[in-house]
Amino acid sequence: MTQHSRDLSRRRLLFGGAALGAGALLVGCTSNEAAPTTAQTKAADTAAGGNSAPGKKVTIGFSAPAADHGWLAAITANAKAQAGAYSDVDFKTVEAGADAAAQRAALSTLIAQKPDVIVMLPHDGKELNAAGLEAMKAGIPVVNLDRAFPDALAYRLQIMGDNYGMGVAAANYIVAQLKAKGVSNPVIGEIPGIDSLELTQQRSKGFADTLAAAGFKVANRRPAEFTADSGQQAATGLFQALPKIDAVWNHDDDQGIGVLAAVNQTGRKEFFMVGGAGSKKAMEDIQADNTVLKATVTYSPSMASSAISLARLIGQGKGMSDLVELQVPKEIVLASETITKENASNYLKLGF
């Protein structure tokens, strides 16, 4: 997905049952609003307390890169649907443009319109840090999503997935499976996303560190670009380099479509694979148990839904009802969870 990649409480603080006191009051959406997902509707139904009741009208500005990848498409769809679940939220979207410079210009226009809160997923956190600072200095709280700003003054709230934790979770699953099979010197392959991105480096480091603790290591590593085509090319190269493989971690379920295509093309099925991010297709394949894909580790776009709910609370001057503190936290990092055949049915509602 080129630059559109997926680069402190835990997910249950945000998504488990009624834990998010910011849960939406479900109301009818206008004709051009996307219907809330099952997970969002459930959150609205089970939420309790004063936070769910209509309150002060809040205008939330939103900007994210073009949806040229399933995960990014879900980010925008989830944000729009969650905003539509509130009668007291006015949702305004600005196009992010093709790169960081274009998004920066669009955000300047949005800032001039003075929304109550801005939720953004930047093309690049470092390059868009100045946009966050501009908004914050203008008195507009910023909820930054997924790609970290280096300056803590550039955001009121930052919500991210745990990239290092994804690598840890993937490695833990692989180590457990290999040890259960009695494999003492395994051949492990890795298909990351774009290698120049910090998030990819963090994922690979978590994977390598955890394997090393078990006495294992990556035998061959072939970067892709978060697309199906690049996943197929990377997997083909990996298979050519390794005549025998015991396990593979592919960082991204969208590029995993191409990896599985290479598996079918070459007939290489002697190994098992772990995916990444938690797409609905990956979960369905894991449930069916008829491919080499046996698990995936989450980096869920449902974080966009929570970003909208929390932006609403910030705009209304409220805190999270399950917390003693009177304000929404400054940082939220979502734990990476492991989805297998045994628990996939629980996670399908959050798949993209």
N, C-alpha and C positions, 0 to 999 in steps of 0.2 A: 504494500500500500504506500510505497515511496515514503514521503514525510508524514503521511497520515497513519503513523504507527501508534501503538499504545504504550507510549512513553510517556492521641492516635488510638482510635478505637477500631474494632473489627467489623466485618460485614454484618454480623448478627446485630450489632448496635443499630445498623441502618435497615436491614431487610428482614430480620426475624420477627414473625408475628406482629405484635403491636409495639415492638421495641422503638420504632420511630414515632415519637409523639407528634411528629410533623405530618402524619399520614393525611392523605387528601380526603376532603369531603367530596364524594362522587356526585357530580352534577352532569346534566346534559351538555354535550359538546356542540359547538357550532358546526355547520356543514363542512367547513374546511379544516376541522380539527381531526386528527387521527384518534381512533378509539383507544382508550387505555388498554394496556396488555393485561393478561390474566393476573400477573404478579402485582401490577399496579392497582388493579381493581380490588384484589384481596387486601392489599395494604390499606386501601381506603376503607374497606368494610370493617377491618379489625381494629383500626386505630380508635383510640378513645381519648377523651379529655378535651380541654378548651382549645388546644392547638388546631384541632380538625374543624372547628366551627368557623364559618365565614367571619373575616375581620377586616382590618384596614386594606383598602385596595392597593395592590403592589404591582408596579410595572417592572417586568423582568426582561432585560435585553439578552439576546443569545447569539453566539457566533461559534461555528465549528467548521472545519474543512469540508469540502465537498464529499458526499457519500459515495466514493468510488471503491469502497470496501465494505463488506457486510457488517463489521464491527462499528464503523463510523456511521453507516446508515442507521444502525440501531441506536447509537448515541443521540442523533438528531430526532429520530422518531420517538424515543422514550422521553426526551425532554419536552417535546411538543405535546405528547399525550398526557404527561404528568401535569403540565401547566393547564391543559384542558379539563383536568379533574377538579380544578379549583374555581369557584365562582368569583373569587377576589383577586385573581391573577390576570393581568394583561400581558400577553407574551408577544414580544417583538423580536423578529429574527433579522440579522443582517448577514449578507453573504460574506464568507471568509475570503473568497478569491482564490487565486491559484498558488499563492505563496505567502510568506510571512509579511512582506511589504504590503500586499493587497489587503490582507486582513487588518493590518495596523491602520490603514487608511479608513477601512470600513468601521473599525472600532472608534476612531476619532469622531466620525459622523454620529455614531450611536451615543458616545459620551456627550456630544453637544445637545442631544435630545433629552438628556438628564433623566434616564430611567432610575428607579429606586435601587435596583441591583443589576449587575451584569454577570451572567454565567458564560464562560468561554472555555472552549477547548482549543488552545493555540496550535498553529502549524508547528511552532517551535517555541518552547518555554523561554529559552534564553533570548531569542529575538523579539518576542512579544512582551518581555518583562516591562519595557517602557510603556506599553499600552495599559498594563495593570497599574503602574505607578500613576499614569495620567488620570485614570478613572478614580483611583483612591484619593489623589490630591484634590479631585473635583468633588469629593464627598460621596462618591458612588461606590458602595462595597462591591468587591469582585469575588466571585466564586470561581476559582480556577480548577479545571478538570483535566486530569490525566497527565499532562506534561508540565513538570514543575517549573515555577518561576524561581530563579536563584535568589531574589530579593524578597524577604518576608514582608516588606512594606508594600509589595505589589498586589497583595491579596488579603481579603478578610478571612476566606476559608479556602483551603486547598484539599481536594479529594483525589486520591490516586489509588491505583492498584499496586500490589506489592510485586515488583518485577523480580527482585532477588528471591522473594518467597516463591515465585512460580518455579524458578530453577530448583529450589530446595524441594518443593512438593513433587516435581517430576522425578528428581533423583531418588527421593525416598521411596516412591512407588517402584521404580526400576530396581533399586537395591533389594527391596523386600521380595519382589518377584524372582529375581535371580538367585537370591539366597535360598528361597523356598524350593527352587529347582536344583540346588546344589551346584550352581555354576560359580566357579572360583576365580576364573580369569576371563571375564566376559569381553566381547567385542561390542563396544557401544558407539553408536553414531549420533550425530547432532545436526539438525537442520534449523539454524536460527533465522531470524529476519535480517533486516539491513544491519550490517556489522558496524557501521559508523555511528549508529544511534546509541545513546547512553542506556536506554532501556534494554536493548539487545545485549549490551555488555553486562548489565546487571543480571539479566536472566542467565546468561552463560556462566557468570561467576558463581551464582547460587548453585547452579547445576554442577560445576566443576568442584567447588568446595565440598559439597555434600557427597559426591562420588568419592573424592579423595579420602574423606573421613571413613569410608567403608573399604578403602584399599583399591578402588576402581578408578578408571580414567576414560576420557573420550578418545576413541581410536581414530576417528576422522570426523571432520566438521565442515559442512558445506552450506554457506550462507545463501539464503533466498531473499525475496523482496516483498514478502507478505501477499503474494499473488499465487494463483493456482499454477500458472505457466512456469513461474520461477521455482515453485516447489517441485514441479515435475523434473525440471532441469537439474536442480540440486540433488534430488533423490537419485536420479540416473547416475550422476557423477559419484555419489556415495556408494552406490551398488557396484560400480565399476572399480572403485578403490578398495572395497572390502568384499572378498569372495564369500565370507561368512560373517553374519551379524547376529548378535543376541538380542539387542534392544536399540531403539531409536527414540530420541526426543525431538519432535517437530514443534517449534515454538508457537505456531499459529494455525488454527483450524481452517482458515480460508486457504492458505497455501498448502494445507494438508490434503485438500482435494486433489491437487496435483501430485502430491507424494503418493497417495493411494492409486492414482492413475499409473504412476511409474511402477508401483508394486505389481499391478495387474499386467502391465506391459511386459515386464521382465520375469514375472513368475516368482519373484523373491518373497517368500512368505515364511521363512524360517525364523523370523524374529517377531517381537511384539513392539508396538509403538504407543507412545504417550503424546497427546496433542496439547494445544494451548489456547486459552481464551474462553472456550466453552460455547461453541456454536451449536445450534439446534441439530444440524446435520451430523456433527460429530457425536452428540449425545445419542441420536437415533442409531448410528452405526455401532456405538458401544453397547447399546441395549440389544441390538440384533445379534451381536457377537459373531459376525460372519466376515470380519476383516482383521487385519493385523492391529487395528486400533483398539486398544483395550482400556484406555483411560484418557482423560484430559484434565488439565489444571486451569482453574478459572482466572479470568481477568474480565469481569462482567461489565457490559455497557449499561447495566441497570444503575450504575453509579450516576448516570445522567438524570435519572428519575429522582434520586435522592438529592442531587445538586439543586434541582428546581424546588423540592420541598424545603430544603434548608435555606435557599435564597429567599423564599417566601417568609420564613420565620425571621431571618435577618432584617428583611424589609419592614416587618411588623414589630421589630424590637423584642422578639420573644426568644426563649431558649427551648431546648428539647425537653419534653415533659418527663421523660424517664431519668433525666439528670438533675442533680441538685443545683448546678450552676444556672445562672439566669441568662446565659448567652450560648449560642451555638459554638462548638469547639473551633479552634484555629486550623487544626490539621486532622484529616481522617485518611488512614491507609487501610484499604480493604484486604483482608487475608485471602491468599490463594488456596482454594479448596480443591480436593481431588475427586473427580467424578468417575465412577466405575459402573459396571453393569448393575451392581447391587443398589446404588443410590441415584442412578441417572433420572429416574422418574421424579425425584424431588427437585431436580434442577432444570427440567425441560422448560418450565415457565419463565426462566431467566435466559434461555438460549436465544441467540440472534440469528 
